[in-house]
Amino acid sequence: MSPARWPRPHGRDEDERRPRRWRRGGLTPAGLPAPCRAQLPQGRLLGAVPIDEAGESWAVAMTSGLFIVSADALAAEHPWDRIDKGSWDAEARAFTLTLSDAPERRLALTVPARIEQGGAARPVAVDRFARALRQRVEASLVHLVTRSLPSGAQARIAIRRDADGALYAVASPEPASAATAEDRAELEALLRQARDSVGLDTR
């Protein structure tokens, strides 16, 4: 089961499919500004998109996680294993991400179609960024179990891989917050099964 639903590119990325047409009109794709790049940690940049009309704030996918950055500061960092799932609304041009360490928290990233950059209104392509999000989030999910509990509530047990390669289990809901004793017992059994499936210590 896929943990995320991203726009799936067909063939090459959008910014790779159309470089000649953009270059003829002088409209190369918008790129991450150097002052924003300077706020990021060292590492490979996988994709970046502006998340405001002015092009001042950017969402950046790197090998270590998702970063929200501006020319003045690094505003937020989300390791890949803390991003549980996501969706893309093409009409609204918005990514919506759910963070696994707080399921009620959602991170919305609205991407403008164009931004002013270098004296021109440059197009913004999302394919490369979306592909990096999808691949990194899916790579952090090692094993997933979903099941209905005795009360009828839905349980979700995920085995995630953190940035250092260590595995850990995430239960939703947590056994301690289960609605009934029967739900709690079922959740604890599911956790043991999920952890056993990847060789984690279940003592």
Disulfide bonds with the S-S distance in Angstrom:
none
